[in-house]
Amino acid sequence: MRALVQTITPRTALLALKPRFAEAILGGSKTVELRRQRVGLPTGTILLIYASSPVMAILGTVRVVKVDHATPAEIWSAHRRALGLSRTEFDSYLEGTATASAISLEHPNALDQPISLSELRGTSSFHPPQSYCFVSPRSPEALRVLAALDHPGIPRDE
């Protein structure tokens, strides 16, 4: 297990999403994820896509191309076709927010077998993040194993 822990890079994170958005990202119809807070995901970060309730499982992976921090109007103007949201949903989600983050994504890859929350918990008390968290040596074993894998179609060093 020690060798596996050493292969984890700080460039792998678990991103929690509503199932609708997780499926749209993995299907390729949504290429930008929106967040109300400033996001610190470096270019090249591999994201493990976790779909929240009722799915409650990691469904696949994707890579961060870039993160834009801007006003809601600027984000809508630049990314509206890639967000997978109507203008009403966008405005409602960002109401009261002066700046937001738009995470541009590439290389979606659905897992052959999703990893359920119960598998992630194993014998630990793991709780999925509200937004995202980086995978670390203290993460559940299933996350560490996924983080250490080569992900088809996702080159790590570009």
LINQUI-V96412 format. One record per residue. N is the residue number from 1. RES is the residue in three letters. OMEGA is omega in degrees with one decimal (* if undefined). D_LAST is the distance of its C-alpha to the last C-alpha in Angstrom with 1 decimal. Layout:
[[N	RES	OMEGA	D_LAST] [N	RES	OMEGA	D_LAST]]
//
This chain:
[[1	MET	-178.0	27.9] [2	ARG	-179.9	27.1] [3	ALA	179.9	24.3] [4	LEU	-179.4	22.7] [5	VAL	-178.2	22.8] [6	GLN	-178.3	21.1] [7	THR	179.4	18.0] [8	ILE	176.2	17.5] [9	THR	177.2	14.8] [10	PRO	-177.9	15.7] [11	ARG	174.3	12.8] [12	THR	-179.0	14.9] [13	ALA	174.9	17.7] [14	LEU	-178.7	20.6] [15	LEU	179.8	21.3] [16	ALA	-178.0	24.9] [17	LEU	168.9	25.9] [18	LYS	-177.6	29.1] [19	PRO	179.3	29.1] [20	ARG	-177.3	29.3] [21	PHE	176.7	26.0] [22	ALA	-179.4	24.3] [23	GLU	179.2	25.6] [24	ALA	177.4	24.6] [25	ILE	-177.5	21.0] [26	LEU	176.5	20.9] [27	GLY	176.7	22.9] [28	GLY	-179.3	20.5] [29	SER	177.8	23.3] [30	LYS	-177.1	22.0] [31	THR	176.4	18.5] [32	VAL	176.3	19.4] [33	GLU	-175.1	21.0] [34	LEU	175.6	23.5] [35	ARG	-179.7	24.7] [36	ARG	-176.8	27.8] [37	GLN	172.8	26.5] [38	ARG	-176.5	23.8] [39	VAL	-179.7	20.7] [40	GLY	177.9	18.6] [41	LEU	-179.9	15.4] [42	PRO	173.2	12.3] [43	THR	179.9	9.3] [44	GLY	178.7	7.4] [45	THR	173.4	10.9] [46	ILE	178.5	12.2] [47	LEU	171.0	15.7] [48	LEU	-173.2	18.6] [49	ILE	178.4	20.9] [50	TYR	176.5	24.5] [51	ALA	-177.7	27.3] [52	SER	-177.4	30.3] [53	SER	9.0	33.9] [54	PRO	-176.8	35.3] [55	VAL	177.8	32.4] [56	MET	180.0	31.3] [57	ALA	170.1	28.5] [58	ILE	-175.0	24.7] [59	LEU	-177.3	24.0] [60	GLY	-178.1	20.4] [61	THR	178.0	16.7] [62	VAL	-180.0	14.3] [63	ARG	178.0	11.0] [64	VAL	175.3	11.4] [65	VAL	178.5	10.1] [66	LYS	174.9	12.5] [67	VAL	175.7	16.0] [68	ASP	174.1	18.9] [69	HIS	-175.2	22.1] [70	ALA	175.4	25.1] [71	THR	176.2	28.6] [72	PRO	-179.9	29.3] [73	ALA	179.7	30.5] [74	GLU	178.7	27.3] [75	ILE	178.8	25.2] [76	TRP	-179.3	27.6] [77	SER	-175.5	27.6] [78	ALA	-168.2	23.8] [79	HIS	-170.4	23.0] [80	ARG	-177.2	26.4] [81	ARG	-175.2	25.6] [82	ALA	-173.1	22.6] [83	LEU	-176.7	24.3] [84	GLY	-179.4	26.6] [85	LEU	169.7	29.5] [86	SER	178.1	32.7] [87	ARG	179.1	33.5] [88	THR	178.3	36.2] [89	GLU	179.4	33.9] [90	PHE	-178.6	31.4] [91	ASP	180.0	34.3] [92	SER	-178.7	35.9] [93	TYR	-175.9	32.7] [94	LEU	179.5	32.1] [95	GLU	178.2	35.8] [96	GLY	-179.2	36.5] [97	THR	179.6	32.9] [98	ALA	177.2	32.2] [99	THR	-179.6	28.4] [100	ALA	178.5	26.0] [101	SER	174.4	22.3] [102	ALA	-177.4	20.4] [103	ILE	177.7	17.3] [104	SER	-172.0	15.3] [105	LEU	175.8	14.0] [106	GLU	176.6	12.4] [107	HIS	176.0	12.7] [108	PRO	-179.0	16.1] [109	ASN	177.8	17.6] [110	ALA	175.6	21.2] [111	LEU	175.3	22.5] [112	ASP	-179.7	25.3] [113	GLN	177.8	27.4] [114	PRO	178.2	27.1] [115	ILE	-174.0	27.6] [116	SER	177.0	30.6] [117	LEU	179.3	31.4] [118	SER	175.1	34.2] [119	GLU	179.0	31.8] [120	LEU	-178.5	29.6] [121	ARG	-178.2	32.7] [122	GLY	178.5	34.2] [123	THR	-179.4	36.6] [124	SER	179.1	34.9] [125	SER	-177.9	35.4] [126	PHE	174.1	31.8] [127	HIS	178.3	31.7] [128	PRO	-179.7	28.7] [129	PRO	173.0	27.5] [130	GLN	-179.0	28.8] [131	SER	176.6	25.4] [132	TYR	173.4	22.6] [133	CYS	177.3	22.4] [134	PHE	176.1	19.8] [135	VAL	-177.5	20.5] [136	SER	176.8	22.2] [137	PRO	178.6	24.4] [138	ARG	178.2	27.3] [139	SER	176.6	25.9] [140	PRO	-176.4	27.8] [141	GLU	-178.9	27.1] [142	ALA	176.8	25.9] [143	LEU	179.9	23.1] [144	ARG	178.3	22.1] [145	VAL	178.2	22.2] [146	LEU	-178.8	19.9] [147	ALA	-176.4	17.4] [148	ALA	-177.7	17.4] [149	LEU	165.5	16.9] [150	ASP	-178.0	14.1] [151	HIS	-176.9	14.0] [152	PRO	176.5	14.6] [153	GLY	-178.6	12.3] [154	ILE	174.9	9.6] [155	PRO	-176.9	6.7] [156	ARG	-171.3	6.3] [157	ASP	175.3	3.8] [158	GLU	*	0.0]]
//
